[in-house]
Amino acid sequence: WRNEKPDPGRFKEFTQLDADIVGSDSILADAEMCILLAEILYPYFASPKIKWSIKVSNRKLIIGLLEDLKIKDDAIISTVTRAIDKLDRLNILGVKDLLKKGRKDSSGDFTKGANLSDEQVDIIAGPKGFLSSENINQIKDFSKNTVFQEGVDELNKIFEITNKSKYSNYIIFSPSVVWGLDYYTGTIFE
């Protein structure tokens, strides 16, 4: 897939299925999509042995955070968001390496990093940084940036709706969901 060398645990092909709501800018539409996805997945994965969740975030959080950190270069922004998106696979130390000078994987391949300062890395991936937030309440005071706060407000509205569904335990906030730089501007989930 895309002529890439797959990393351990990655495959060269995938199947994709889409459900879309077109023509609405309502937060309700985003909440409905999360609930729809949970409703589809639940019958297949509703077992105490299988741990699954739908991770929800908002692009405005990372956009506002990068504005706070004075990161404006598109290439660096792309490197930072790709690094954050790899948190589940690489853990926090791997993400920090990619935010700094770079990371060498087990095969010896080197991925160039974003060359951020230690202070910038700590704000993103430190013990009290952006990525350590486990719920939307922890992140609301992280930044006073207007764009960041718009993202927090939108997420609060989504969780107000999804928390009323029977799938509320499966629809969770995750600051590491940041992909879609070029085409997502608001809510994102995986």
PyMOL commands that set and color helices and strands:
alter all, ss='L'
color gray80, all
select helices_A, chain A and resi 27-45+59-68+74-85+87-99+118-125+130-132+136-139+146-162
alter helices_A, ss='H'
color red, helices_A
select strands_A, chain A and resi 54-58+102-104+110-112+171-173+187-189
alter strands_A, ss='S'
color yellow, strands_A
deselect
rebuild
show_as cartoon
